[in-house]
Amino acid sequence: MIIHKELAAGRWFEFSLMEQLANIGSEIERTIKWKRAGNLKYSNKAFERALELFYLTVEDPKNREKQNCWKLKEILRAREALIDYFLGDNYYCTSDELWKKYFYQFNYVAAIRAGR
């Protein structure tokens, strides 16, 4: 089931990689917020939305170009580590704070580029 129908229809590909990762970060923030509040249902839903956005980001043609292969590697590594953190054994030893800091940089750059 597609959650972000409008984005999946192609709008997501109009965003820069910084904007895409900033949006994923917003969903991860929600995941963490709801997990800390003890609402696993909402936390899991936010994480599902984040995973869908990761999927769309991986499928974005500009992120798959040969000269951008380092971008795709970063996207896939981040997704793998997030899945490990929220659903696995936390093999990579990440934390809520690490993920907040990781995604903050994308939000910061996207905001500057948007003139905010």
Contact map, one row per residue, 1 for C-alpha under 8 A:
11100000000000000000000000000000000000000000000000000000000000000000000000000000000000000000000000000000000000000000
11111001000000000000000000000000000000000000000000010000000000000000000000000000000000000000000000000000000000000000
11111000000000000000000000000000000000000000000010010000000000000000000000000000000000000000000000000000000000000000
01111111000000000000000000000000000000000000000010010000000000000000000000000000000000000000000000000000000000000000
01111111100000000000000000000000000000000000000000000000000000000000000000000000000000000000000000000000000000000000
00011111111000000000000000000000000000000000000000000000000000000000000000000000000000000000000000000000000000000000
00011111111110000000000000000000000000000000000000000000000000000000000000000000000000000000000000000000000000000000
01011111111100000000000000000000000000000000000000000001000000000000000000000000000000000000000000000000000000000000
00001111111100000000000000000000000000000000000000000000000000000000000000000000000000000000000000000000000000000000
00000111111111000000000000000000000000000000000000000000000000000000000000000000000000000000000000000000000000000000
00000111111111100000000000000000000000000000000000000000000000000000000000000000000000000000000000000000000000000000
00000011111111100001000000000000000000000000000000000001100100000000000000000000000000000000000000000000000000000000
00000010011111110000000000000000000000000000000000000001100111000000000000000000000000000000000000000000000000000000
00000000011111110000000000000000000000000000000000000000000000000000000000000000000000000000000000000000000000000000
00000000001111111111000000000000000000000000000000000000000000000000000000000000000000000000000000000000000000000000
00000000000011111111000000000000000000000000000000000000000000000000000000000000000000000000000000000000000000000000
00000000000000111111100000000000000000000000000000000000100000100000000000000000000000000000000000000000000000000000
00000000000000111111110000000000000000000000000000000000000000000000000000000000000000000000000000000000011011000000
00000000000000111111111000000000000000000000000000000000000000000000000000000000000000000000000000000000011001000000
00000000000100111111111100000000000000000000000000001000100000000000000000000000000000000000000000000000000000000000
00000000000000001111111110000000000000000000000000000000000000000000000000000000000000000000000000000010011000000000
00000000000000000111111111000000000000000000000000000000000000000000000000000000000000000000000000000011011001000000
00000000000000000011111111100000000000000000000000001000000000000000000000000000000000000000000000000000001000000000
00000000000000000001111111110000000000000000000001001100000000000000000000000000000000000000000000000010000000000000
00000000000000000000111111111000000000000000000001000000000000000000000000000000000000000000000000010011011000000000
00000000000000000000011111111100000000000000000000000000000000000000000000000000000000000000000000000000000000000000
00000000000000000000001111111110000000000000011011000000000000000000000000000000000000000000000000000000000000000000
00000000000000000000000111111111000000000000011001000000000000000000000000000000000000000000000000110000000000000000
00000000000000000000000011111111100000000000000000000000000000000000000000000000000000000000000000010000000000000000
00000000000000000000000001111111110000000010010000000000000000000000000000000000000000000000000000000000000000000000
00000000000000000000000000111111111000000111111000000000000000000000000000000000000000000000000000000000000000000000
00000000000000000000000000011111111100000010000000000000000000000000000000000000000000000000000100000000000000000000
00000000000000000000000000001111111110000010000000000000000000000000000000000000000000000000000000000000000000000000
00000000000000000000000000000111111111110110000000000000000000000000000000000000000000000000000000000000000000000000
00000000000000000000000000000011111111110110000000000000000000000000000000000000000000000000000000000000000000000000
00000000000000000000000000000001111111100000000000000000000000000000000000000000000000000000000000000000000000000000
00000000000000000000000000000000111111100000000000000000000000000000000000000000000000000000000000000000000000000000
00000000000000000000000000000000011111110000000000000000000000000000000000000000000000000000000000000000000000000000
00000000000000000000000000000000011111111110000000000000000000000000000000000000000000000000000000000000000000000000
00000000000000000000000000000000011001111111000000000000000000000000000000000000000000000000000000000000000000000000
00000000000000000000000000000000000000111111100000000000000000000000000000000000000000000000000000000000000000000000
00000000000000000000000000000010011000111111110000000000000000000000000000000000000000000000000000000000000000000000
00000000000000000000000000000111111000111111111000000000000000000000000000000000000000000000000000000000000000000000
00000000000000000000000000000010000000011111111100000000000000000000000000000000000000000000000000000000000000000000
00000000000000000000000000000010000000001111111110000000000000000000000000000000000000000000000000000000000000000000
00000000000000000000000000110110000000000111111111000000000000000000000000000000000000000000000000000000000000000000
00000000000000000000000000110010000000000011111111100000000000000000000000000000000000000000000000000000000000000000
00000000000000000000000000000000000000000001111111110000000000000000000000000000000000000000000000000000000000000000
00110000000000000000000000100000000000000000111111111000000000000000000000000000000000000000000000000000000000000000
00000000000000000000000110110000000000000000011111111100000000000000000000000000000000000000000000000000000000000000
00000000000000000000000000000000000000000000001111111110000000000000000000000010000000000000000000000000000000000000
01110000000000000000000000000000000000000000000111111111000000000000000000000000000000000000000000000000000000000000
00000000000000000001001100000000000000000000000011111111100000000000000000000000000000000000000000000000000000000000
00000000000000000000000100000000000000000000000001111111110000000000000000100010000000000000000000000000000000000000
00000000000000000000000000000000000000000000000000111111111000000000000000000000000000000000000000000000000000000000
00000001000110000000000000000000000000000000000000011111111100000000000000000000000000000000000000000000000000000000
00000000000110001001000000000000000000000000000000001111111100100000000000100000000000000000000000000000000000000000
00000000000000000000000000000000000000000000000000000111111100110000000100110000000000000000000000000000000000000000
00000000000000000000000000000000000000000000000000000011111110110000000000000000000000000000000000000000000000000000
00000000000110000000000000000000000000000000000000000001111111110000000000000000000000000000000000000000000000000000
00000000000010000000000000000000000000000000000000000000001111111000000000000000000000000000000000000000000000000000
00000000000010000000000000000000000000000000000000000000000111111001000000000000000000000000000000000000000000000000
00000000000000001000000000000000000000000000000000000000111111111001101100000000000000000000000000000000000000000000
00000000000000000000000000000000000000000000000000000000011111111101101100000000000000000000000000000000000000000000
00000000000000000000000000000000000000000000000000000000000011111111100000000000000000000000000000000000000000000000
00000000000000000000000000000000000000000000000000000000000000011111100000000000000000000000000000000000000000000000
00000000000000000000000000000000000000000000000000000000000000001111110000000000000000000000000000000000000000000000
00000000000000000000000000000000000000000000000000000000000001111111111100000000000000000000000000000000000000000000
00000000000000000000000000000000000000000000000000000000000000111111111110000000000000000000000000000000000000000000
00000000000000000000000000000000000000000000000000000000000000000011111111000000000000000000000000000000000000000000
00000000000000000000000000000000000000000000000000000000000000110001111111100000000000000000000000000000000000000000
00000000000000000000000000000000000000000000000000000000010000110001111111110000000000000000000000000000000000000000
00000000000000000000000000000000000000000000000000000000000000000000111111111000000000000000000000000000000000000000
00000000000000000000000000000000000000000000000000000000000000000000011111111100000000000000000000000000000000000000
00000000000000000000000000000000000000000000000000000100110000000000001111111110000000000000000000000000000000000000
00000000000000000000000000000000000000000000000000000000010000000000000111111111000000000000000000000000000000000000
00000000000000000000000000000000000000000000000000000000000000000000000011111111100000000000000000000000000000000000
00000000000000000000000000000000000000000000000000000000000000000000000001111111110000000000000000000000000000000000
00000000000000000000000000000000000000000000000000100100000000000000000000111111111000000000000000000000000000000000
00000000000000000000000000000000000000000000000000000000000000000000000000011111111100000000000000000000000000000000
00000000000000000000000000000000000000000000000000000000000000000000000000001111111110000101010000000000000000000000
00000000000000000000000000000000000000000000000000000000000000000000000000000111111111000000000000000000000000000000
00000000000000000000000000000000000000000000000000000000000000000000000000000011111111110000000000000000000000000000
00000000000000000000000000000000000000000000000000000000000000000000000000000001111111111111000000000000000000000000
00000000000000000000000000000000000000000000000000000000000000000000000000000000111111111111111000000000000000000000
00000000000000000000000000000000000000000000000000000000000000000000000000000000011111110100000000000000000000000000
00000000000000000000000000000000000000000000000000000000000000000000000000000000001111111000000000000000000000000000
00000000000000000000000000000000000000000000000000000000000000000000000000000000001111111110000000000000000000000000
00000000000000000000000000000000000000000000000000000000000000000000000000000000000110111110000000000000000000000000
00000000000000000000000000000000000000000000000000000000000000000000000000000000100111011111110000000000000000000000
00000000000000000000000000000000000000000000000000000000000000000000000000000000000110011111100000000000000000000000
00000000000000000000000000000000000000000000000000000000000000000000000000000000100110000111110000000000000000000000
00000000000000000000000000000000000000000000000000000000000000000000000000000000000010000111111000000000000000000000
00000000000000000000000000000000000000000000000000000000000000000000000000000000100010000101111101100000000000000000
00000000000000000000000000000000000000000000000000000000000000000000000000000000000010000000111111100000000000000000
00000000000000000000000000000001000000000000000000000000000000000000000000000000000000000000011111110000000000000000
00000000000000000000000000000000000000000000000000000000000000000000000000000000000000000000001111111000000000000000
00000000000000000000000000000000000000000000000000000000000000000000000000000000000000000000011111111100000000000000
00000000000000000000000000010000000000000000000000000000000000000000000000000000000000000000011111111110000000000000
00000000000000000000000010011000000000000000000000000000000000000000000000000000000000000000000111111111000000000000
00000000000000000000000000000000000000000000000000000000000000000000000000000000000000000000000011111111100000000000
00000000000000000000000000000000000000000000000000000000000000000000000000000000000000000000000001111111110000000000
00000000000000000000110110000000000000000000000000000000000000000000000000000000000000000000000000111111111000000000
00000000000000000000010010000000000000000000000000000000000000000000000000000000000000000000000000011111111100000000
00000000000000000000000000000000000000000000000000000000000000000000000000000000000000000000000000001111111110000000
00000000000000000110110010000000000000000000000000000000000000000000000000000000000000000000000000000111111111000000
00000000000000000110111010000000000000000000000000000000000000000000000000000000000000000000000000000011111111100000
00000000000000000000000000000000000000000000000000000000000000000000000000000000000000000000000000000001111111110000
00000000000000000100000000000000000000000000000000000000000000000000000000000000000000000000000000000000111111111000
00000000000000000110010000000000000000000000000000000000000000000000000000000000000000000000000000000000011111111100
00000000000000000000000000000000000000000000000000000000000000000000000000000000000000000000000000000000001111111111
00000000000000000000000000000000000000000000000000000000000000000000000000000000000000000000000000000000000111111111
00000000000000000000000000000000000000000000000000000000000000000000000000000000000000000000000000000000000011111111
00000000000000000000000000000000000000000000000000000000000000000000000000000000000000000000000000000000000001111111
00000000000000000000000000000000000000000000000000000000000000000000000000000000000000000000000000000000000000111111
00000000000000000000000000000000000000000000000000000000000000000000000000000000000000000000000000000000000000111111
